[in-house]
Amino acid sequence: MTKLEKGMIVVESVKAPTGSLASIIYEGQGQGSEYGRTLFHIVMDDMSYGVFAVRGNITTLEDAQAKLNAPKRAAAEESLAEYAVCYHWIHIDDNEHFALE
């Protein structure tokens, strides 16, 4: 089992709505209101598309890959990684708007 380290690419080549491929990078364990969650960073086309949290303290690369490549919910066609990339892509304008204020 490979221990996760900040900045480690967990999942590569996640299909995005734009046709580009996104990478999901380990960001670390959540603190404060994010305690008990694992944080991941989405990067696509050399741009940051935000950070999302997954329940649980995931500590190994294999566990993270299994969690992110698993279906979002039972009988779902898209993985948790695909859902996160799509969601952040759809809401990128909102994220930029709030970041600028």
C-alpha positions in Angstrom: 0.0 0.0 0.0 1.3 3.4 -1.0 0.9 6.2 1.6 -0.8 9.3 0.2 1.3 12.5 0.1 0.1 16.0 -0.6 0.4 16.8 -4.3 0.2 13.1 -5.4 -1.9 12.4 -8.5 -4.6 10.0 -7.5 -6.6 9.7 -10.7 -5.5 10.7 -14.1 -7.5 11.1 -17.3 -10.9 11.7 -15.9 -13.2 12.6 -18.8 -14.5 16.2 -18.5 -17.5 17.8 -20.3 -15.1 19.8 -22.5 -13.5 16.7 -23.9 -10.3 17.5 -21.9 -8.9 15.1 -19.4 -8.7 16.1 -15.7 -6.4 14.9 -12.9 -7.4 14.6 -9.3 -4.6 15.3 -6.8 -4.5 14.5 -3.1 -4.7 17.7 -1.1 -4.7 16.4 2.5 -6.9 15.6 5.4 -9.7 18.0 6.3 -9.3 20.3 9.3 -12.0 22.2 11.3 -15.4 21.9 9.6 -13.8 19.4 7.1 -12.5 17.1 9.8 -13.1 13.4 9.0 -12.9 14.1 5.3 -10.2 13.7 2.7 -9.6 16.6 0.3 -8.8 16.3 -3.4 -7.9 19.0 -6.0 -9.2 19.0 -9.6 -6.8 20.2 -12.3 -7.8 20.4 -15.9 -6.1 22.2 -18.8 -3.4 23.5 -16.4 -6.1 25.3 -14.4 -7.4 24.6 -10.9 -11.1 23.7 -10.9 -11.4 23.6 -7.1 -11.2 21.2 -4.1 -13.7 18.7 -3.0 -14.0 16.5 0.1 -14.8 12.8 0.4 -16.0 11.3 3.7 -13.5 9.3 5.6 -9.8 9.6 6.3 -8.3 8.0 3.3 -4.6 7.4 3.8 -3.4 5.1 0.9 -3.3 5.7 -2.9 -5.1 2.4 -3.5 -8.0 3.2 -1.2 -8.3 6.7 -2.8 -8.3 5.3 -6.3 -10.9 2.7 -5.3 -13.1 5.3 -3.8 -12.9 7.8 -6.6 -13.2 5.2 -9.4 -16.3 3.6 -7.8 -19.8 4.5 -9.0 -21.1 7.6 -7.3 -24.0 5.6 -5.9 -25.4 2.1 -6.5 -26.2 1.5 -10.2 -24.8 4.8 -11.3 -22.9 4.9 -14.6 -20.5 7.7 -13.6 -17.7 7.4 -11.0 -17.3 9.8 -8.1 -14.3 11.3 -9.9 -16.3 12.0 -13.1 -19.1 13.5 -11.0 -16.7 15.8 -9.2 -15.0 17.0 -12.4 -18.4 17.6 -14.1 -19.8 19.4 -11.0 -16.8 21.7 -10.6 -16.7 22.5 -14.4 -20.4 23.4 -14.4 -19.9 25.7 -11.4 -16.6 27.3 -12.3 -18.1 30.7 -13.0 -19.8 30.6 -9.5 -16.5 29.7 -7.9 -14.6 32.5 -9.7 -17.3 35.0 -8.9 -17.2 34.2 -5.2 -13.4 34.1 -5.2 -13.2 37.6 -6.7 -15.5 39.3 -4.2 
